[in-house]
């Protein structure tokens, strides 16, 4: 407000001079209204080439008026008395839009000889430069020989780093009316980090760390072909099974499909394609910002200290103007991330005891991201080399997740979660159960969550489970009474009967064997989770202390995707009333 009042102070000063000394403040204010009308008209004529041309050609007239509140009538003032004089002006833009000489650098271009530019000043330069570009009044001149020598001699000091799209219609330096040395520009199709994450992150860490840039702008644009293609790719998933990419472009579009999925979820069904793509462009800008914050500790550290600002924008092809979006809504949350490298770079290393403990939410995120890569046929895991094997042997393991899964050959857990050796502590048996391997399963998990300090246990069932189908068949054929077991398999199937019995109760009366078995798969996941909570005090203690989470999921053989079920709804009760020892272990260890 103070700035606004100071800005129109010259109007009041001129009005006071024209009405003469002795005039009341009301008289000065009333005359200042008229002065201000002509002041605004004069400003338009003085600083707009296109407006002057339109007035000269007779296509446009500019006149003024004053609305009288007392009578409701308008006093028409006509054209500015200075119109003829001002039509000879040659100024293309207002003073505030012209980059000051010192902003261009002491050598006419920005170099390391100039002071580091604060992020708010850099952002203003971007905004002013884009406005000049949109108005057709660029001021960036051609570089002289002295400028080129200065750039070579003093090195670069860009005030901003831009992550933009490779689209030829969005020439970043031109869009911001920038001179050489001002912008550190990274571009690829879709302004994304999905398949160039190491390159983008490493480049931005270099720019903000070594070169001292204090602003990163992630710039999307309207009518983005990459985002449109990713949206089509995502929509094809709804009717067809995901398939492995046949070329690098398909891999890029599949990597961006998650953005289209989020945009679709935001807008809901039935949204026109162009509107969905438009929203996906915005989602993708924030997705890239979030990626930078999530996987780069150097960037997070600079943001926390107030030495770096990361913002987003969308360039509108139709107008030439950038819509500035500000910071990510998730910035505060992501500043607590502990991840230091992106997934594709982490795949070149293995987890060892030197990596420490991974929090449950981060471990779960790694499971979800790995499974998504597997499901779309774009795994990142490569070959395990000698140095990786040596690291595992010499430094010990630190798995981020312990998984209790089925022995079914169609569910190779490391593959399903696109995991490296050292990532997962895997326990498998037919039916992912504890019924007859309780001591083995419980003891193994107590070791993993204790000695290895793993903070996530994940119990994974799967569709079309042979063990659960067999148990369902055995249960139904015995008419809910156990038959005499003649072999170990019979014992296993009979012990799963309680799960099948509950599944049958929850299904419709005429449910088929397959329907009951499918229901039993989910119940069995929770049954195993309950067993762990009921019969292991070390596990219960860690859950109560918030140092361990137990969650479940179901792997779909057909789609390759895991349905994540979350925690048991009975967890809070079970951690309070559990028993110390599993039933079959009581006699072996002399329990009561």
Buried (B, 14 or more C-beta within 10 A) or exposed (E): EEEEEEEBEEBBEBBBEEBEEEBEEEBBEBBBEBBBBBBBBBEBBBBBBEBBEBBEEEEEEBEBEBEEEEEEEEEEBEBBEEBEEBBEBEBBBBEEBBBEEEBBBBBBBBBBEBEBBBBEEBBBBBBBBBBBBBBEBBBBEEBEEEBEEBBEEBEBBBBBBBBBBEBEEBEBBEBBBBBBBBBBBBBBBBBBBBBBBBEBBBBBBBBBBEBBBBBBBBBBBBBBBBBBBBBBBBBBBEEEEBEEBEEEEBBBBBBBBBBBBBBBEEBEEEBEEEEBBBBBBBBBBBBBBBBBBBBBEBBBBBBEEEBBBBBBBBBBEEEBBBBBBEBBEEBEEBBEBEBEBBBBBBBEBBBBBEBEBBBBEBBBBBBBBBBBBBBBBBBBBEEEEEEBEEBBEEBEBBBBBBBBBBEBEEBEBBEBBBBBBBBBBBBBBBBBBBBBBBBEBBBBBBBBBEEBBBBBBBBBBBBBBBBBBBBBBBBBEEEEEBEEBEEEEBBBBBBBBBBBBBBBEEBEEEBEBEBBBBBBBBBBBBBBBBBBBBBBEBBBEBBEEEBBBBBBBBBEEEEBBBBBBEBBEEBEEBBEEBBBBBEBBEEEEEEE
